[in-house]
Amino acid sequence: MKSKWYESKNRAIKLRKQGFSIGKIERKLNIPRSTLSGWFKNVKLSQRQKEKLLKNWKNGLIKARKKAVLWHNAQKEKRLKEAKDAALATLSDIDVDNKNNLELALAFLYLGEGTKNNVETAMGSSNPLILKFFLAAIKKIYNVDVKKIGCELGLRADQNPGAIKRFWAKQLKLPIGNFRQINIDWRTKGSKTYPTYKGVCQLRCANVAIQRKLMYLSNMFCQKIIEED
């Protein structure tokens, strides 16, 4: 008994000889793979046909990978938007003008990034955003004259001190004369620095009382949350 797809057998074999994969013929003619495999069992392909089949398979693989990359990128964008929207929702419930909220945020930043051992309030980072926040916060909370903040740079051997000074002065809106000390790590001599890396900038404020309060605040807040758990 002939199968209901028998009338398509010759067309299927013709497509196979043209270099179409079994999967593509299956989708094109809507014939089960098991049926196609039986039809193609005795189909002899020339070297040229085999090469074409291999080429089509490789091209199909490239297209599939491109589609997969597009799909993964779209999913990533979706997840990033969800995270951003969730962050905005949380931020909308926070009074950023409240000095207590601002000081608590600064305290936790200082707990991670600030200087603890020296008799001063200081913070170093390679991220301009962190240092911009630090300056804005100490100005709003403690009325610190940020124009008098001392600045120290830690650079790699192949970096231009003058250019890096100008970068940080512009980013932080501080007088270039505030950048009085530059430390070069000569161990990096001979290795190339990424253009986006602008060294580490350390901001120093002589008022140690700020450091002490921030450290007490962050540690006591952590302890309070732990005890209430």
C-alpha positions as CSV (number, residue, x, y, z in Angstrom):
1,M,0.0,0.0,0.0
2,K,1.4,3.3,-1.0
3,S,1.7,6.0,1.6
4,K,-0.3,9.2,1.2
5,W,3.0,11.1,0.5
6,Y,4.0,8.7,-2.4
7,E,3.1,11.3,-5.1
8,S,5.7,13.6,-3.6
9,K,8.5,11.0,-3.6
10,N,10.1,12.1,-6.9
11,R,10.0,15.8,-5.9
12,A,11.6,14.9,-2.6
13,I,14.4,12.9,-4.2
14,K,15.0,15.8,-6.7
15,L,15.3,18.3,-3.8
16,R,17.7,15.9,-2.0
17,K,19.9,15.7,-5.1
18,Q,19.8,19.5,-5.3
19,G,21.5,19.7,-1.9
20,F,18.5,20.2,0.4
21,S,18.8,18.6,3.9
22,I,16.3,16.1,5.1
23,G,15.1,18.6,7.7
24,K,14.5,21.3,5.1
25,I,12.6,18.8,2.8
26,E,10.6,17.6,5.7
27,R,9.5,21.2,6.5
28,K,9.0,22.1,2.8
29,L,6.9,19.1,1.8
30,N,5.4,18.3,5.2
31,I,6.6,14.6,4.9
32,P,7.7,12.7,8.0
33,R,11.5,12.3,8.4
34,S,11.2,8.6,8.8
35,T,9.5,8.4,5.3
36,L,12.1,10.6,3.7
37,S,15.0,8.5,5.3
38,G,13.6,5.4,3.6
39,W,13.2,7.1,0.2
40,F,16.8,8.5,0.4
41,K,18.4,5.3,1.5
42,N,19.4,4.3,-2.0
43,V,19.9,7.8,-3.4
44,K,23.5,8.1,-4.5
45,L,24.9,11.7,-4.3
46,S,27.8,12.8,-6.4
47,Q,30.8,14.5,-4.8
48,R,29.5,17.8,-6.1
49,Q,26.1,17.2,-4.6
50,K,27.6,16.2,-1.3
51,E,29.7,19.4,-1.2
52,K,26.6,21.4,-1.9
53,L,24.7,19.6,0.8
54,L,27.5,20.3,3.3
55,K,27.7,24.0,2.2
56,N,23.9,24.4,2.7
57,W,24.2,22.7,6.1
58,K,27.0,25.1,7.1
59,N,25.0,28.1,5.9
60,G,21.9,26.9,7.8
61,L,24.0,26.6,10.9
62,I,25.3,30.1,10.5
63,K,21.7,31.5,10.1
64,A,20.5,29.5,13.1
65,R,23.3,30.9,15.2
66,K,22.5,34.4,14.1
67,K,18.9,33.9,15.0
68,A,19.9,32.5,18.4
69,V,22.1,35.6,19.0
70,L,19.3,37.9,18.1
71,W,16.9,36.0,20.4
72,H,19.3,36.0,23.3
73,N,20.0,39.7,22.8
74,A,16.3,40.5,22.8
75,Q,15.7,38.4,25.9
76,K,18.6,40.2,27.6
77,E,17.2,43.6,26.7
78,K,13.9,42.5,28.1
79,R,15.4,41.4,31.4
80,L,17.5,44.6,31.6
81,K,14.3,46.7,31.1
82,E,12.5,44.7,33.8
83,A,15.4,45.4,36.2
84,K,15.5,49.1,35.3
85,D,11.8,49.4,35.8
86,A,11.9,47.7,39.1
87,A,14.8,49.9,40.2
88,L,12.8,53.0,39.2
89,A,9.8,51.8,41.1
90,T,12.0,51.5,44.3
91,L,13.6,54.8,43.7
92,S,10.3,56.5,43.3
93,D,9.5,55.5,47.0
94,I,12.7,57.0,48.3
95,D,13.0,60.7,49.3
96,V,16.4,61.5,47.8
97,D,16.2,65.0,49.4
98,N,16.1,63.5,52.9
99,K,19.5,63.9,54.4
100,N,19.2,60.8,56.5
101,N,18.5,58.7,53.5
102,L,21.4,60.3,51.7
103,E,23.8,59.8,54.6
104,L,22.9,56.2,55.0
105,A,23.6,55.6,51.3
106,L,26.9,57.4,51.7
107,A,27.7,55.4,54.8
108,F,27.4,52.1,52.9
109,L,29.4,53.3,50.0
110,Y,32.1,54.4,52.4
111,L,31.9,51.0,54.1
112,G,32.9,49.4,50.8
113,E,35.1,52.0,49.2
114,G,36.3,54.5,51.8
115,T,39.6,54.8,53.7
116,K,39.3,53.5,57.2
117,N,42.9,53.4,58.6
118,N,44.0,57.0,58.0
119,V,42.9,60.0,60.1
120,E,40.9,61.5,57.3
121,T,37.8,61.0,55.2
122,A,38.9,59.7,51.9
123,M,37.6,57.6,49.0
124,G,39.3,56.2,45.9
125,S,37.9,54.7,42.8
126,S,38.4,54.4,39.0
127,N,34.7,55.0,38.5
128,P,33.9,58.8,38.2
129,L,30.2,58.2,39.1
130,I,31.2,56.9,42.6
131,L,33.4,59.9,43.3
132,K,30.8,62.4,41.9
133,F,28.3,61.0,44.4
134,F,30.8,61.2,47.2
135,L,31.5,64.9,46.5
136,A,27.8,65.7,46.1
137,A,26.9,63.9,49.3
138,I,29.5,65.4,51.6
139,K,28.6,68.8,50.2
140,K,24.9,68.4,50.8
141,I,25.1,66.7,54.2
142,Y,28.2,68.3,55.8
143,N,28.5,71.5,53.8
144,V,32.1,70.6,52.8
145,D,33.8,73.0,50.4
146,V,34.6,70.4,47.8
147,K,36.8,72.8,45.9
148,K,39.3,72.3,48.7
149,I,39.3,68.5,48.4
150,G,42.8,67.1,47.9
151,C,43.2,64.7,44.9
152,E,45.7,61.9,44.4
153,L,46.1,59.8,41.3
154,G,47.3,56.3,40.9
155,L,48.4,55.6,37.3
156,R,50.0,52.9,35.2
157,A,53.4,53.4,33.7
158,D,52.2,54.2,30.1
159,Q,49.6,56.8,31.2
160,N,50.1,60.5,30.6
161,P,49.8,62.3,34.0
162,G,48.8,65.6,32.5
163,A,46.0,64.1,30.4
164,I,44.7,62.0,33.3
165,K,44.7,65.1,35.5
166,R,42.6,67.0,33.0
167,F,40.2,64.1,32.7
168,W,39.5,63.8,36.4
169,A,39.4,67.6,36.9
170,K,36.7,67.8,34.2
171,Q,34.8,64.8,35.4
172,L,34.7,66.0,39.1
173,K,34.5,69.7,38.3
174,L,37.5,70.3,40.6
175,P,40.5,72.8,40.1
176,I,43.3,71.0,38.4
177,G,45.6,72.4,41.1
178,N,43.9,70.1,43.6
179,F,45.7,67.1,41.9
180,R,48.9,67.5,43.8
181,Q,50.2,63.9,44.0
182,I,50.6,61.3,41.3
183,N,51.8,57.7,42.0
184,I,53.1,55.6,39.1
185,D,53.0,51.9,39.3
186,W,56.2,51.0,37.6
187,R,55.4,47.3,37.8
188,T,53.1,47.9,34.8
189,K,55.9,49.1,32.6
190,G,55.8,47.3,29.2
191,S,52.1,46.4,29.4
192,K,49.5,48.4,27.5
193,T,46.6,50.1,29.3
194,Y,43.1,50.1,28.0
195,P,42.1,53.6,26.7
196,T,39.0,53.6,28.9
197,Y,41.0,53.1,32.1
198,K,41.9,56.5,33.7
199,G,43.7,55.3,36.8
200,V,42.5,55.5,40.4
201,C,41.5,58.9,41.8
202,Q,41.7,59.4,45.6
203,L,39.7,62.2,47.2
204,R,40.9,63.4,50.6
205,C,39.0,65.5,53.1
206,A,40.9,66.4,56.3
207,N,37.7,66.1,58.5
208,V,38.1,62.7,60.2
209,A,34.8,63.1,62.1
210,I,32.9,62.4,58.9
211,Q,34.7,59.1,58.4
212,R,33.9,58.1,62.0
213,K,30.2,58.8,61.8
214,L,29.9,57.0,58.5
215,M,31.6,53.9,59.8
216,Y,29.4,53.9,62.9
217,L,26.3,54.5,60.9
218,S,26.9,51.7,58.4
219,N,28.0,49.1,61.0
220,M,25.3,49.9,63.5
221,F,22.6,49.7,60.7
222,C,23.9,46.3,59.6
223,Q,23.8,45.1,63.2
224,K,20.3,46.4,63.7
225,I,19.0,44.5,60.6
226,I,20.8,41.3,61.8
227,E,19.3,41.5,65.2
228,E,15.8,42.0,63.9
229,D,16.0,39.1,61.5
